[in-house]
Amino acid sequence: MNNDLAIYLQALNSTNCGVIITDNTQRDNPIIYCNKAFETITGYTTDEIIGHNCRFLQAQDRSQAEREKLRESINNGENCKVEIRNYKKNGNLFWNELFISPVKNEKGEITHFIGIQNDISDKKNAEHQLREEKHSVERKITERTKELSDKETFLSSIIQTVRESLLVLDSDYKVLSANNHFLSSFKVTLEDTLGKVLFELGNHQWDIAPLKELLTKILPTNNPVVDYEVEHHFPYIGKKVMLLNAYRIEFEGEYKDRILIAIEDITEKKELDRRKDDFLSVASHELKTPLTTIKGLVQLLQRMAPNGPTEKFISLLDKASLYVDRLNILISELLDTSKIQSGNIELHREPFDIDFLVKDTIENLSMANSAYTISLSGETKAVVNGDELQISQVINNLISNAIKYSPESDKVDIDINVVGNFVKITVTDFGMGINTEDKMKIFDRFFRANTIQKKFPGLGIGLYVSKEIINNHNGTLWVESEVGEGSTFSFTLPIMKKENHGN
Amino acid sequence: METKKIMVCDDDQGILDVLEMLLETEGFGVYTEINSTNLVDQIVSKSPDLLLLDLWMPLLSGDQVLKTIRNTDPIKNLPVIVLSASVDGSDISKDAGADSFVAKPFDMDDLVQKIRSLLSN
């Protein structure tokens, strides 16, 4: 029997669970036994705790609900399992999973309690951490959701506020969303718009060929499309000129292949531009009419000059004539600029001989500027399809500038040549040249370099108009220049065909 | 040599005066007409050898008159030079059947040369 007890005790000392036994028959239920594991878990030795009530393990932490449960179970003599905060000898907290069980004698009186302890701090910590993380994830999700909904509200208020119509279509051109400006501009309701195919909106009012072309043909291969002009007559709201930007979403995900369309209504702007151009056309005509008489009178005076007029007399009339011409050019330039700005300058394209045009222009200018030698080199034998009058205006402009800005020099060189599929016309002067800073700006409208501002008259639109004209002809106009070294202006024009001089 | 007669039609008296002086010094006979609505009758009655015609005129524009001339039998082949300060004058006059176009303000030598060349054809 003693032998058996030794084995039992050894068994108790071999477990990882702390085991204590209290004597319920004594006052305050003192501990009468604890095993090795209990010592390991709590840091106390058997000698230190024998005779104590178990409550010392709770240290000052006395307000736990589990204590009540324990006390009740002990009073009622029942089994009980609690998870309770206990403290080691060194004061460190550990979570104790405590199971207590009463031991009764034959009379049913409780003689002892057996307490089994497990240190579940790791489990508790893990649980705690898990709970914390869950909370934090939940908090983050709540924040993100709010952030997203804020962002969405913010974005949609931007979309609703812009003074431009915005549409979102799915890949089948069905309208997914339309902003207020679209609805009010085109006098449609949201209900009649959402989910409908764009081309079918308003009883097929939106069945517009160029719009279909844009969405079904151009956009798939040229994404995004910018400044696409569509003119359409809507049965209820009348003629509209619309400038469209279209963008198909290419990034993978939920929004892929959706199409965004921004529509600017430029009907009024077009109308205003047209009226401005009309006004300037009339104004230029009315200004030129008296100028015609003045020029005529000056020319008559030149013709009718008395016999043997003084040099002074001749030069005065020549000057009057020069200034009349200058005024005439200014009036024309104003009109040109206005038309170019509103994109209303018309190209009257016809095939013409570029070599002949250059020669002819040089001849006319040579007569008017006898002090300068305007020499021509090269030839192209090419036919250009373009507006001869406008191209002549460009050549005239470049040569006139070359003369105007090289007062100290007496020659201008013109070179014409073929480069690839283009003719290249180069005008070189030996004048003052242009500094780097001004070179960037000379093609801007109304730009006049500071250095020439006071010395030379002009509105600063000649080069602007020239560049626009060359651009409209699908060529380029550029300048190379060094201060004091003169300037070289060159432009290219696509060749239509080469002349066959053999026949 | 017989004096060639030129009809000038323009709604601006200053231009009429200048052209009259110029053409007379060049040895032409000159008729002037400031009111385009009378022009066709005037041409029929005076039978000039050439017409200098403005485009923008009140009541009846130059291109309208020109179209009438081209459809009026005895005068349909009258040589016509359009003079205009309008930017699209060249196109309009070509469409209406003008033989030549000169932009205003014009160069006298250029104009006289065009007149002589048309008259010699």
Boltz contact constraints between the chains, C-beta under 6 A:
constraints:
  - contact:
      token1: [A, 285]
      token2: [B, 85]
      max_distance: 6.0
  - contact:
      token1: [A, 285]
      token2: [B, 86]
      max_distance: 6.0
  - contact:
      token1: [A, 288]
      token2: [B, 85]
      max_distance: 6.0
  - contact:
      token1: [A, 288]
      token2: [B, 104]
      max_distance: 6.0
  - contact:
      token1: [A, 289]
      token2: [B, 12]
      max_distance: 6.0
  - contact:
      token1: [A, 289]
      token2: [B, 85]
      max_distance: 6.0
  - contact:
      token1: [A, 291]
      token2: [B, 105]
      max_distance: 6.0
  - contact:
      token1: [A, 292]
      token2: [B, 15]
      max_distance: 6.0
  - contact:
      token1: [A, 292]
      token2: [B, 104]
      max_distance: 6.0
  - contact:
      token1: [A, 292]
      token2: [B, 105]
      max_distance: 6.0
  - contact:
      token1: [A, 293]
      token2: [B, 14]
      max_distance: 6.0
  - contact:
      token1: [A, 293]
      token2: [B, 15]
      max_distance: 6.0
  - contact:
      token1: [A, 293]
      token2: [B, 18]
      max_distance: 6.0
  - contact:
      token1: [A, 295]
      token2: [B, 105]
      max_distance: 6.0
  - contact:
      token1: [A, 296]
      token2: [B, 18]
      max_distance: 6.0
  - contact:
      token1: [A, 299]
      token2: [B, 108]
      max_distance: 6.0
  - contact:
      token1: [A, 300]
      token2: [B, 21]
      max_distance: 6.0
  - contact:
      token1: [A, 328]
      token2: [B, 105]
      max_distance: 6.0
